[in-house]
Amino acid sequence: MHRTSFTVGVMMERRLLANRWQSVQWTPIAVDPDAGPADSPQLHYSDAQIERWLHAGFELRLYPDEAEGYFLNCTTAEPAVFVAWRLEGDVAVPWAVTASYNEAARLLDSGEEVQGVPMPKEILREVSAFVSLHYKPGPKKRSRPPSFKGAQRDE
């Protein structure tokens, strides 16, 4: 049986910038399927310019009605796990992860900060298997706008 749920950690990177408009930049850089259960963020790396914080305990769940979004993601050159995050004060806090291209697009459309990180191979294997079981492409129907119905083409 294939997995439909993964507990992952999100690695967020804080980088100091030499910029008069923005002093720091936060970005997710990886998801870790071996991060373990939810815990307070843990500092994993620090130097004069960079800090990397692991936020564990996020559930990446696969849903049959999102199969098209998983298919679109898995068939790209670089499949991704999409991380939704928000700034809380001076700290970037991830709040959701998804493998669905469509769900990530909906989050972006609603104004959320969402960035993709490379999908680990073990998750890609399971998401691809899920797509094989649940994604059934529908027929493509081309509909002509009402303004073109009945129009004659020059031939």
C-alpha positions as YAML, in Angstrom:
chain: A
units: angstrom
residues:
- id: 1
  name: MET
  ca: [0.00, 0.00, 0.00]
- id: 2
  name: HIS
  ca: [1.23, 3.49, -0.84]
- id: 3
  name: ARG
  ca: [1.54, 6.27, 1.70]
- id: 4
  name: THR
  ca: [-0.86, 9.20, 1.52]
- id: 5
  name: SER
  ca: [0.59, 11.20, 4.40]
- id: 6
  name: PHE
  ca: [4.10, 12.31, 5.34]
- id: 7
  name: THR
  ca: [5.38, 14.19, 8.36]
- id: 8
  name: VAL
  ca: [8.07, 16.58, 7.21]
- id: 9
  name: GLY
  ca: [10.19, 19.38, 8.55]
- id: 10
  name: VAL
  ca: [10.78, 22.64, 6.73]
- id: 11
  name: MET
  ca: [14.24, 24.21, 6.72]
- id: 12
  name: MET
  ca: [13.96, 28.01, 6.64]
- id: 13
  name: GLU
  ca: [17.00, 30.13, 5.86]
- id: 14
  name: ARG
  ca: [17.54, 33.66, 7.15]
- id: 15
  name: ARG
  ca: [20.16, 35.56, 5.17]
- id: 16
  name: LEU
  ca: [21.51, 39.01, 6.01]
- id: 17
  name: LEU
  ca: [21.44, 41.40, 3.06]
- id: 18
  name: ALA
  ca: [23.53, 44.45, 2.29]
- id: 19
  name: ASN
  ca: [20.49, 46.37, 1.12]
- id: 20
  name: ARG
  ca: [19.09, 49.63, 2.40]
- id: 21
  name: TRP
  ca: [15.46, 48.55, 1.85]
- id: 22
  name: GLN
  ca: [15.61, 45.04, 3.26]
- id: 23
  name: SER
  ca: [18.07, 43.84, 5.89]
- id: 24
  name: VAL
  ca: [17.19, 40.12, 5.88]
- id: 25
  name: GLN
  ca: [15.66, 37.60, 3.49]
- id: 26
  name: TRP
  ca: [13.81, 34.48, 4.59]
- id: 27
  name: THR
  ca: [13.29, 31.55, 2.26]
- id: 28
  name: PRO
  ca: [12.46, 27.86, 2.61]
- id: 29
  name: ILE
  ca: [15.34, 25.78, 1.28]
- id: 30
  name: ALA
  ca: [14.36, 22.15, 1.92]
- id: 31
  name: VAL
  ca: [11.87, 19.71, 3.38]
- id: 32
  name: ASP
  ca: [13.11, 16.84, 5.49]
- id: 33
  name: PRO
  ca: [10.98, 13.66, 5.63]
- id: 34
  name: ASP
  ca: [13.04, 12.46, 8.61]
- id: 35
  name: ALA
  ca: [12.57, 15.57, 10.77]
- id: 36
  name: GLY
  ca: [10.33, 13.87, 13.30]
- id: 37
  name: PRO
  ca: [7.32, 15.16, 15.23]
- id: 38
  name: ALA
  ca: [6.41, 18.79, 15.85]
- id: 39
  name: ASP
  ca: [8.82, 20.63, 18.05]
- id: 40
  name: SER
  ca: [9.89, 24.22, 18.55]
- id: 41
  name: PRO
  ca: [12.11, 25.48, 15.73]
- id: 42
  name: GLN
  ca: [15.70, 24.32, 16.06]
- id: 43
  name: LEU
  ca: [18.74, 26.25, 14.88]
- id: 44
  name: HIS
  ca: [20.73, 23.91, 12.62]
- id: 45
  name: TYR
  ca: [23.36, 26.26, 11.21]
- id: 46
  name: SER
  ca: [24.60, 29.74, 11.90]
- id: 47
  name: ASP
  ca: [27.41, 31.98, 10.68]
- id: 48
  name: ALA
  ca: [27.85, 35.73, 10.24]
- id: 49
  name: GLN
  ca: [25.43, 35.88, 7.27]
- id: 50
  name: ILE
  ca: [23.10, 32.86, 7.46]
- id: 51
  name: GLU
  ca: [20.89, 31.03, 9.94]
- id: 52
  name: ARG
  ca: [19.00, 27.84, 9.12]
- id: 53
  name: TRP
  ca: [16.03, 26.83, 11.27]
- id: 54
  name: LEU
  ca: [14.21, 23.49, 11.13]
- id: 55
  name: HIS
  ca: [10.47, 23.59, 11.78]
- id: 56
  name: ALA
  ca: [9.30, 19.98, 12.25]
- id: 57
  name: GLY
  ca: [5.91, 18.29, 12.33]
- id: 58
  name: PHE
  ca: [4.15, 19.38, 9.13]
- id: 59
  name: GLU
  ca: [1.78, 16.96, 7.46]
- id: 60
  name: LEU
  ca: [1.98, 16.60, 3.70]
- id: 61
  name: ARG
  ca: [-1.24, 14.76, 2.86]
- id: 62
  name: LEU
  ca: [-2.34, 13.49, -0.56]
- id: 63
  name: TYR
  ca: [-5.99, 13.90, -1.60]
- id: 64
  name: PRO
  ca: [-7.63, 12.25, -4.62]
- id: 65
  name: ASP
  ca: [-9.30, 15.50, -5.73]
- id: 66
  name: GLU
  ca: [-5.84, 17.14, -6.01]
- id: 67
  name: ALA
  ca: [-4.47, 14.39, -8.30]
- id: 68
  name: GLU
  ca: [-4.23, 16.73, -11.29]
- id: 69
  name: GLY
  ca: [-2.09, 19.16, -9.26]
- id: 70
  name: TYR
  ca: [0.23, 16.32, -8.21]
- id: 71
  name: PHE
  ca: [0.43, 15.16, -11.83]
- id: 72
  name: LEU
  ca: [1.39, 18.66, -13.03]
- id: 73
  name: ASN
  ca: [4.06, 18.86, -10.33]
- id: 74
  name: CYS
  ca: [5.52, 15.37, -10.83]
- id: 75
  name: THR
  ca: [5.85, 15.83, -14.59]
- id: 76
  name: THR
  ca: [7.95, 19.01, -14.39]
- id: 77
  name: ALA
  ca: [11.73, 18.97, -14.71]
- id: 78
  name: GLU
  ca: [12.07, 19.79, -10.99]
- id: 79
  name: PRO
  ca: [9.17, 18.51, -8.84]
- id: 80
  name: ALA
  ca: [8.71, 20.56, -5.68]
- id: 81
  name: VAL
  ca: [7.11, 20.59, -2.28]
- id: 82
  name: PHE
  ca: [5.44, 23.96, -1.87]
- id: 83
  name: VAL
  ca: [5.86, 25.71, 1.48]
- id: 84
  name: ALA
  ca: [3.42, 28.39, 2.62]
- id: 85
  name: TRP
  ca: [4.92, 30.70, 5.24]
- id: 86
  name: ARG
  ca: [4.29, 34.00, 6.99]
- id: 87
  name: LEU
  ca: [6.39, 36.55, 8.81]
- id: 88
  name: GLU
  ca: [5.54, 36.71, 12.51]
- id: 89
  name: GLY
  ca: [7.45, 39.70, 13.74]
- id: 90
  name: ASP
  ca: [11.00, 39.19, 12.45]
- id: 91
  name: VAL
  ca: [10.69, 35.42, 12.06]
- id: 92
  name: ALA
  ca: [9.44, 33.43, 9.05]
- id: 93
  name: VAL
  ca: [7.10, 30.66, 10.14]
- id: 94
  name: PRO
  ca: [5.95, 27.94, 7.73]
- id: 95
  name: TRP
  ca: [2.32, 26.93, 8.22]
- id: 96
  name: ALA
  ca: [1.51, 24.50, 5.40]
- id: 97
  name: VAL
  ca: [3.14, 22.18, 2.85]
- id: 98
  name: THR
  ca: [1.65, 20.66, -0.29]
- id: 99
  name: ALA
  ca: [2.76, 18.68, -3.33]
- id: 100
  name: SER
  ca: [-0.14, 20.02, -5.43]
- id: 101
  name: TYR
  ca: [0.74, 22.55, -8.09]
- id: 102
  name: ASN
  ca: [-2.92, 23.66, -8.14]
- id: 103
  name: GLU
  ca: [-3.16, 24.14, -4.38]
- id: 104
  name: ALA
  ca: [0.06, 26.17, -4.37]
- id: 105
  name: ALA
  ca: [-1.37, 28.36, -7.14]
- id: 106
  name: ARG
  ca: [-4.59, 28.93, -5.14]
- id: 107
  name: LEU
  ca: [-2.54, 29.95, -2.10]
- id: 108
  name: LEU
  ca: [-0.49, 32.37, -4.21]
- id: 109
  name: ASP
  ca: [-3.67, 33.80, -5.74]
- id: 110
  name: SER
  ca: [-5.01, 34.48, -2.25]
- id: 111
  name: GLY
  ca: [-1.91, 36.52, -1.41]
- id: 112
  name: GLU
  ca: [0.05, 33.97, 0.64]
- id: 113
  name: GLU
  ca: [3.82, 33.62, 0.45]
- id: 114
  name: VAL
  ca: [4.52, 30.23, -1.18]
- id: 115
  name: GLN
  ca: [7.82, 28.89, -2.44]
- id: 116
  name: GLY
  ca: [8.83, 25.54, -3.84]
- id: 117
  name: VAL
  ca: [11.75, 23.46, -2.60]
- id: 118
  name: PRO
  ca: [13.09, 20.29, -4.26]
- id: 119
  name: MET
  ca: [10.89, 17.27, -3.58]
- id: 120
  name: PRO
  ca: [12.79, 14.45, -1.85]
- id: 121
  name: LYS
  ca: [13.00, 11.29, -3.99]
- id: 122
  name: GLU
  ca: [11.10, 9.13, -1.49]
- id: 123
  name: ILE
  ca: [8.17, 11.57, -1.51]
- id: 124
  name: LEU
  ca: [8.29, 11.90, -5.31]
- id: 125
  name: ARG
  ca: [8.07, 8.11, -5.62]
- id: 126
  name: GLU
  ca: [4.94, 7.99, -3.43]
- id: 127
  name: VAL
  ca: [3.29, 11.02, -5.06]
- id: 128
  name: SER
  ca: [3.92, 9.54, -8.52]
- id: 129
  name: ALA
  ca: [2.35, 6.24, -7.43]
- id: 130
  name: PHE
  ca: [-0.63, 8.17, -6.02]
- id: 131
  name: VAL
  ca: [-1.02, 9.99, -9.35]
- id: 132
  name: SER
  ca: [-0.99, 6.65, -11.22]
- id: 133
  name: LEU
  ca: [-3.86, 5.42, -9.06]
- id: 134
  name: HIS
  ca: [-6.00, 8.55, -8.88]
- id: 135
  name: TYR
  ca: [-5.37, 10.83, -11.85]
- id: 136
  name: LYS
  ca: [-7.73, 10.26, -14.76]
- id: 137
  name: PRO
  ca: [-7.36, 13.01, -17.35]
- id: 138
  name: GLY
  ca: [-10.67, 14.18, -18.70]
- id: 139
  name: PRO
  ca: [-11.36, 14.82, -22.37]
- id: 140
  name: LYS
  ca: [-10.29, 18.24, -23.58]
- id: 141
  name: LYS
  ca: [-13.21, 20.10, -25.05]
- id: 142
  name: ARG
  ca: [-12.58, 23.24, -26.98]
- id: 143
  name: SER
  ca: [-15.42, 25.65, -26.63]
- id: 144
  name: ARG
  ca: [-15.76, 28.52, -29.01]
- id: 145
  name: PRO
  ca: [-16.71, 31.87, -27.55]
- id: 146
  name: PRO
  ca: [-20.26, 32.97, -28.47]
- id: 147
  name: SER
  ca: [-18.82, 35.75, -30.62]
- id: 148
  name: PHE
  ca: [-17.21, 33.16, -32.94]
- id: 149
  name: LYS
  ca: [-20.19, 30.81, -33.29]
- id: 150
  name: GLY
  ca: [-21.50, 30.89, -36.82]
- id: 151
  name: ALA
  ca: [-18.54, 32.90, -38.13]
- id: 152
  name: GLN
  ca: [-17.31, 31.97, -41.59]
- id: 153
  name: ARG
  ca: [-13.60, 31.48, -42.18]
- id: 154
  name: ASP
  ca: [-11.91, 32.69, -45.32]
- id: 155
  name: GLU
  ca: [-10.38, 29.76, -47.07]
...
